């Protein structure tokens, strides 16, 4: 609703008032969910003393309708309608729709179906700003209920959960809009843990320990208890983010959830059309249970349709973005400048990578069993040059042992101890001193393996080779066929160093798996311990962590361990290319958020919060949806 602004006697006072009003929240006499603020500017000339009072025409400048959201932020009023189009480089999402296939049915999991928990959107960059949500991982403190309304963590093996009572399956046969209840959770988990396509799959001869309570105990339609067999700090995250709810009646009718004609979930979108290896199209679920936290009267999602189109070729993908055939798309870091030049009107955000470029060292053999040698190698590498010259600033310097998205226990470079900061600069003289102290005043010879399938890694190794030579380290680059490379990595048979990109965007990936924290009852260590790290401090901290229920205490333990891992330098992180996301100007309610979880699944879940400015789209393209 538009209202005329009252003109002021002095135009300068009018401008000042407008500036002040835009910097301060409007006074509110009574509690309101949102408040409409005028979206126009009125100008009027200032009369002199000699002039007689007379009626002056008001010139109006049209603008978007602005409202105060639930947090008092001035925003454009969201609109319903329109279509959001995005790209998949692979056609597999059009064929793998069953959410039990946890590693392959990514798009379906976050759009058609739901989990017990999701990211708390209100704490992201458009809300409190506590988390930028620039990673696929959503840390535990930032998870809120999706299908779950509330919960109690009894211990690290037990959770009591209460479901929302306003959740219904999509109104399609055979679910027909029935209410989502506790027995659906039990069914979904039991199906997932017995299906070999699921990461929760258990061996056929598995027998649960009879001395502990059953996994699932129902108290009523909306309340139940889940009990893990082994206490784990990942229990909460696994239950809330990784248990995708599956429709029992569909499986009983057709045997699985792969048939595109029987895609029925509780998510924000309903699958309408499938063209194998070509496209997926969803329509808005009119009875979705979530509302916009900033405009609580607005049921999500905003758009009428969501469309995925398959374009394998990078050049064709970029052409589609340039010509507005797609609205929201990742762009390789080396193509960013070209996209900005050709389409300066597009919005862009720099996102965290999904992996870290990391040199693993054989910590069980000389010379890399000596911490001073590992630190010397890191100091000898010109990390700032890789960041600024090789990647032209389009990379992250420090993403190991944890990504910056782990805001509760990540320590930024500038806050690290002084000795640790030296590891990520360029300090060849300090490197030489450490080598001499370790007994290698003239350096040493070593090998570093890199996969033939990773051309960027080979290029970076050539740069690193020259820097190491400057401090006396004669490194041979061993380019290995990818299968052989992987085999030698898994059995830790590489001779000295191995350069890889390693996924560490899950919690405790480095702590528990790579760096000796987790140790089995029989003394075995994680298969991901590529450097053969054995460390009593890491093991003791991990044992403390897995019996700690309080999340603040968990964060403290993890933060201390990360600082310890950085100092030990078991792995040497190298600057890692960022991911860039571009989107069209008419996509509103979005500032670059990456994911609502689960990690490693799919980031299109954020699109439920996005709305389309149809007028702006028509102005820029001549078309409306």
HELIX and SHEET records of a PDB file:
HELIX    1   1 UNK A   11  UNK A   23  1                                  13    
HELIX    2   2 UNK A   92  UNK A   94  5                                   3    
HELIX    3   3 UNK A  106  UNK A  111  1                                   6    
HELIX    4   4 UNK A  121  UNK A  123  5                                   3    
HELIX    5   5 UNK A  140  UNK A  142  5                                   3    
HELIX    6   6 UNK A  182  UNK A  193  1                                  12    
HELIX    7   7 UNK A  235  UNK A  242  1                                   8    
HELIX    8   8 UNK A  248  UNK A  254  1                                   7    
HELIX    9   9 UNK A  260  UNK A  262  5                                   3    
HELIX   10  10 UNK A  314  UNK A  322  1                                   9    
HELIX   11  11 UNK A  333  UNK A  335  5                                   3    
HELIX   12  12 UNK A  336  UNK A  342  1                                   7    
HELIX   13  13 UNK A  371  UNK A  380  1                                  10    
HELIX   14  14 UNK A  383  UNK A  385  1                                   3    
HELIX   15  15 UNK A  386  UNK A  390  3                                   5    
HELIX   16  16 UNK A  413  UNK A  415  5                                   3    
HELIX   17  17 UNK A  418  UNK A  421  1                                   4    
HELIX   18  18 UNK A  422  UNK A  424  5                                   3    
HELIX   19  19 UNK A  428  UNK A  437  1                                  10    
HELIX   20  20 UNK A  455  UNK A  469  1                                  15    
HELIX   21  21 UNK A  482  UNK A  490  1                                   9    
HELIX   22  22 UNK A  509  UNK A  514  3                                   6    
HELIX   23  23 UNK A  536  UNK A  545  1                                  10    
HELIX   24  24 UNK A  551  UNK A  568  1                                  18    
HELIX   25  25 UNK A  604  UNK A  609  5                                   6    
HELIX   26  26 UNK A  614  UNK A  621  1                                   8    
SHEET    1   A 3 UNK A  35  UNK A  37  0                                        
SHEET    2   A 3 UNK A  66  UNK A  68 -1                                        
SHEET    3   A 3 UNK A  74  UNK A  76 -1                                        
SHEET    1   B 2 UNK A  41  UNK A  43  0                                        
SHEET    2   B 2 UNK A  59  UNK A  61 -1                                        
SHEET    1   C 4 UNK A  83  UNK A  88  0                                        
SHEET    2   C 4 UNK A 305  UNK A 310  1                                        
SHEET    3   C 4 UNK A 279  UNK A 284 -1                                        
SHEET    4   C 4 UNK A 269  UNK A 275 -1                                        
SHEET    1   D 2 UNK A 117  UNK A 119  0                                        
SHEET    2   D 2 UNK A 143  UNK A 145 -1                                        
SHEET    1   E 4 UNK A 148  UNK A 155  0                                        
SHEET    2   E 4 UNK A 158  UNK A 163 -1                                        
SHEET    3   E 4 UNK A 223  UNK A 227 -1                                        
SHEET    4   E 4 UNK A 216  UNK A 218 -1                                        
SHEET    1   F 2 UNK A 291  UNK A 292  0                                        
SHEET    2   F 2 UNK A 295  UNK A 299 -1                                        
SHEET    1   G 3 UNK A 328  UNK A 331  0                                        
SHEET    2   G 3 UNK A 579  UNK A 583 -1                                        
SHEET    3   G 3 UNK A 347  UNK A 351 -1                                        
SHEET    1   H 5 UNK A 473  UNK A 480  0                                        
SHEET    2   H 5 UNK A 444  UNK A 451  1                                        
SHEET    3   H 5 UNK A 497  UNK A 502  1                                        
SHEET    4   H 5 UNK A 356  UNK A 361 -1                                        
SHEET    5   H 5 UNK A 571  UNK A 574 -1                                        
SHEET    1   I 2 UNK A 395  UNK A 396  0                                        
SHEET    2   I 2 UNK A 576  UNK A 577 -1                                        
SHEET    1   J 2 UNK A 587  UNK A 588  0                                        
SHEET    2   J 2 UNK A 611  UNK A 612 -1                                        
END                                                                             
